[in-house]
Amino acid sequence: MVKKLFKHEFIYYFRTFALFLPIVLVIGVMARVFRLFENFDSALVDIAIISSAFMLVVSCFALLMLSVVVAVVRFYKNMYSAEGYLTFTLPVNNAQHIFVKLLTAICCQAICLLTVIVAALIALSGEPLKEFMLLLTTGLSEFYEDIGAVSFIAFVFDIIVIALLSVVGNMLLYYACITVGQTAKKNRILMAVGAYFIYYVATQVISTVIVMIFTVLGMSGVFDGIVMWLDDHMILTMHLSMGVSIVIYAAMAVAFWFVTQSIMTKKLNLE
């Protein structure tokens, strides 16, 4: 049954984005075609180049935003609207429902991101792309030589893990807020927005308090020895900071999953 759910979800996303993905690619091609005439001294050509570039940026941003919005709306409608009465009759537990929704949403966002990258590469193909790739490879080569193979691989691994956990955590946060909103008898969408607002304010307050505490302690000289050690071990400090970020992102993702599954199991409240 889980395989059937995956199939159903992917079909839904394919039907939703089957039109948008080619449009972004076509706009990328248009931007590249107009750049072929950039040497012509014409105001009309300049307008066409600028307009196509602007259209590409807007369409790429819209596609990435749409991939998140569609995933959130899909979760809400399929789990907590009238469709939920059918969804929860399937021989699948709540954890499997969340996993299927999460994985398909992430795959959809990855495909949209890949489309954006391809469209950008098409639009920039030629000298701008060659210069960018040369600058990128040169920078990476110098960084690789400075820190060594082991540290470089560790950095790549850390960045990939942080990126994945960030996407997973954000989706689970939206799922948790939607689920919290379903506990209300009325104005459930407003309750979900309120849950997200409370989370945002709480994280900002906590971050501000932590920064203030460390700032005060730093001004008092408590961390002078630690700061000196960190300056002398910059690469290790970067690895440690990224490791702490991974732990925090993973803990938050687990917490959001727990909130979603717990409420879904114990306090399910469909429309």
QUIJOBEL-V569766 format. One record per residue. N is the residue number from 1. RES is the residue in one letter. SS is DSSP state (H for helix, E for strand, - for the rest). NEAR is the number of other C-alpha atoms within 8 Angstrom. Layout:
n->N res->RES ss->SS near->NEAR
n->N res->RES ss->SS near->NEAR
//
This chain:
n->1 res->M ss->- near->6
n->2 res->V ss->H near->8
n->3 res->K ss->H near->6
n->4 res->K ss->H near->7
n->5 res->L ss->H near->9
n->6 res->F ss->H near->10
n->7 res->K ss->H near->8
n->8 res->H ss->H near->8
n->9 res->E ss->H near->11
n->10 res->F ss->H near->9
n->11 res->I ss->H near->8
n->12 res->Y ss->H near->8
n->13 res->Y ss->H near->9
n->14 res->F ss->H near->8
n->15 res->R ss->H near->8
n->16 res->T ss->H near->8
n->17 res->F ss->H near->8
n->18 res->A ss->- near->8
n->19 res->L ss->- near->8
n->20 res->F ss->H near->9
n->21 res->L ss->H near->11
n->22 res->P ss->H near->8
n->23 res->I ss->H near->8
n->24 res->V ss->H near->14
n->25 res->L ss->H near->12
n->26 res->V ss->H near->9
n->27 res->I ss->H near->12
n->28 res->G ss->H near->13
n->29 res->V ss->H near->11
n->30 res->M ss->H near->10
n->31 res->A ss->H near->13
n->32 res->R ss->H near->12
n->33 res->V ss->H near->8
n->34 res->F ss->H near->12
n->35 res->R ss->H near->8
n->36 res->L ss->- near->7
n->37 res->F ss->- near->8
n->38 res->E ss->- near->10
n->39 res->N ss->- near->5
n->40 res->F ss->- near->6
n->41 res->D ss->- near->6
n->42 res->S ss->- near->6
n->43 res->A ss->H near->6
n->44 res->L ss->H near->6
n->45 res->V ss->H near->12
n->46 res->D ss->H near->9
n->47 res->I ss->H near->8
n->48 res->A ss->H near->9
n->49 res->I ss->H near->12
n->50 res->I ss->H near->8
n->51 res->S ss->H near->8
n->52 res->S ss->H near->12
n->53 res->A ss->H near->9
n->54 res->F ss->H near->8
n->55 res->M ss->H near->9
n->56 res->L ss->H near->13
n->57 res->V ss->H near->8
n->58 res->V ss->H near->8
n->59 res->S ss->H near->9
n->60 res->C ss->H near->10
n->61 res->F ss->H near->8
n->62 res->A ss->H near->8
n->63 res->L ss->H near->11
n->64 res->L ss->H near->11
n->65 res->M ss->H near->8
n->66 res->L ss->H near->8
n->67 res->S ss->H near->12
n->68 res->V ss->H near->11
n->69 res->V ss->H near->8
n->70 res->V ss->H near->8
n->71 res->A ss->H near->10
n->72 res->V ss->H near->11
n->73 res->V ss->H near->8
n->74 res->R ss->H near->8
n->75 res->F ss->H near->11
n->76 res->Y ss->H near->10
n->77 res->K ss->H near->11
n->78 res->N ss->H near->11
n->79 res->M ss->H near->10
n->80 res->Y ss->H near->13
n->81 res->S ss->- near->11
n->82 res->A ss->- near->10
n->83 res->E ss->- near->10
n->84 res->G ss->H near->12
n->85 res->Y ss->H near->9
n->86 res->L ss->H near->8
n->87 res->T ss->H near->9
n->88 res->F ss->- near->9
n->89 res->T ss->- near->6
n->90 res->L ss->- near->6
n->91 res->P ss->- near->6
n->92 res->V ss->- near->9
n->93 res->N ss->- near->6
n->94 res->N ss->H near->9
n->95 res->A ss->H near->7
n->96 res->Q ss->H near->9
n->97 res->H ss->H near->9
n->98 res->I ss->H near->9
n->99 res->F ss->H near->8
n->100 res->V ss->H near->12
n->101 res->K ss->H near->11
n->102 res->L ss->H near->11
n->103 res->L ss->H near->8
n->104 res->T ss->H near->11
n->105 res->A ss->H near->11
n->106 res->I ss->H near->10
n->107 res->C ss->H near->8
n->108 res->C ss->H near->10
n->109 res->Q ss->H near->11
n->110 res->A ss->H near->8
n->111 res->I ss->H near->8
n->112 res->C ss->H near->12
n->113 res->L ss->H near->9
n->114 res->L ss->H near->8
n->115 res->T ss->H near->11
n->116 res->V ss->H near->11
n->117 res->I ss->H near->8
n->118 res->V ss->H near->9
n->119 res->A ss->H near->14
n->120 res->A ss->H near->10
n->121 res->L ss->H near->9
n->122 res->I ss->H near->10
n->123 res->A ss->H near->11
n->124 res->L ss->H near->10
n->125 res->S ss->- near->10
n->126 res->G ss->- near->6
n->127 res->E ss->H near->7
n->128 res->P ss->H near->8
n->129 res->L ss->H near->10
n->130 res->K ss->H near->9
n->131 res->E ss->H near->8
n->132 res->F ss->H near->8
n->133 res->M ss->H near->8
n->134 res->L ss->H near->8
n->135 res->L ss->H near->8
n->136 res->L ss->H near->8
n->137 res->T ss->H near->8
n->138 res->T ss->H near->8
n->139 res->G ss->H near->8
n->140 res->L ss->H near->8
n->141 res->S ss->H near->8
n->142 res->E ss->H near->8
n->143 res->F ss->H near->9
n->144 res->Y ss->H near->10
n->145 res->E ss->H near->8
n->146 res->D ss->H near->6
n->147 res->I ss->H near->10
n->148 res->G ss->- near->8
n->149 res->A ss->H near->8
n->150 res->V ss->H near->7
n->151 res->S ss->H near->9
n->152 res->F ss->H near->11
n->153 res->I ss->H near->8
n->154 res->A ss->H near->9
n->155 res->F ss->H near->9
n->156 res->V ss->H near->8
n->157 res->F ss->H near->8
n->158 res->D ss->H near->12
n->159 res->I ss->H near->9
n->160 res->I ss->H near->8
n->161 res->V ss->H near->9
n->162 res->I ss->H near->12
n->163 res->A ss->H near->8
n->164 res->L ss->H near->8
n->165 res->L ss->H near->12
n->166 res->S ss->H near->9
n->167 res->V ss->H near->9
n->168 res->V ss->H near->11
n->169 res->G ss->H near->13
n->170 res->N ss->H near->9
n->171 res->M ss->H near->11
n->172 res->L ss->H near->13
n->173 res->L ss->H near->11
n->174 res->Y ss->H near->10
n->175 res->Y ss->H near->12
n->176 res->A ss->H near->12
n->177 res->C ss->H near->12
n->178 res->I ss->H near->12
n->179 res->T ss->H near->12
n->180 res->V ss->H near->13
n->181 res->G ss->H near->14
n->182 res->Q ss->- near->15
n->183 res->T ss->- near->10
n->184 res->A ss->- near->9
n->185 res->K ss->- near->6
n->186 res->K ss->- near->4
n->187 res->N ss->- near->7
n->188 res->R ss->H near->11
n->189 res->I ss->H near->9
n->190 res->L ss->H near->8
n->191 res->M ss->H near->12
n->192 res->A ss->H near->14
n->193 res->V ss->H near->11
n->194 res->G ss->H near->8
n->195 res->A ss->H near->11
n->196 res->Y ss->H near->11
n->197 res->F ss->H near->8
n->198 res->I ss->H near->8
n->199 res->Y ss->H near->8
n->200 res->Y ss->H near->8
n->201 res->V ss->H near->8
n->202 res->A ss->H near->8
n->203 res->T ss->H near->8
n->204 res->Q ss->H near->8
n->205 res->V ss->H near->8
n->206 res->I ss->H near->8
n->207 res->S ss->H near->8
n->208 res->T ss->H near->8
n->209 res->V ss->H near->8
n->210 res->I ss->H near->8
n->211 res->V ss->H near->8
n->212 res->M ss->H near->8
n->213 res->I ss->H near->8
n->214 res->F ss->H near->8
n->215 res->T ss->H near->8
n->216 res->V ss->H near->8
n->217 res->L ss->H near->10
n->218 res->G ss->H near->10
n->219 res->M ss->H near->7
n->220 res->S ss->- near->6
n->221 res->G ss->- near->7
n->222 res->V ss->- near->8
n->223 res->F ss->- near->8
n->224 res->D ss->H near->8
n->225 res->G ss->H near->7
n->226 res->I ss->H near->7
n->227 res->V ss->H near->8
n->228 res->M ss->H near->8
n->229 res->W ss->H near->8
n->230 res->L ss->H near->10
n->231 res->D ss->H near->7
n->232 res->D ss->H near->6
n->233 res->H ss->- near->8
n->234 res->M ss->H near->8
n->235 res->I ss->H near->8
n->236 res->L ss->H near->8
n->237 res->T ss->H near->9
n->238 res->M ss->H near->8
n->239 res->H ss->H near->11
n->240 res->L ss->H near->8
n->241 res->S ss->H near->8
n->242 res->M ss->H near->11
n->243 res->G ss->H near->9
n->244 res->V ss->H near->8
n->245 res->S ss->H near->9
n->246 res->I ss->H near->12
n->247 res->V ss->H near->8
n->248 res->I ss->H near->8
n->249 res->Y ss->H near->12
n->250 res->A ss->H near->10
n->251 res->A ss->H near->8
n->252 res->M ss->H near->9
n->253 res->A ss->H near->14
n->254 res->V ss->H near->8
n->255 res->A ss->H near->8
n->256 res->F ss->H near->13
n->257 res->W ss->H near->10
n->258 res->F ss->H near->8
n->259 res->V ss->H near->9
n->260 res->T ss->H near->13
n->261 res->Q ss->H near->11
n->262 res->S ss->H near->9
n->263 res->I ss->H near->11
n->264 res->M ss->H near->10
n->265 res->T ss->H near->8
n->266 res->K ss->H near->6
n->267 res->K ss->- near->8
n->268 res->L ss->- near->9
n->269 res->N ss->- near->7
n->270 res->L ss->- near->9
n->271 res->E ss->- near->5
//
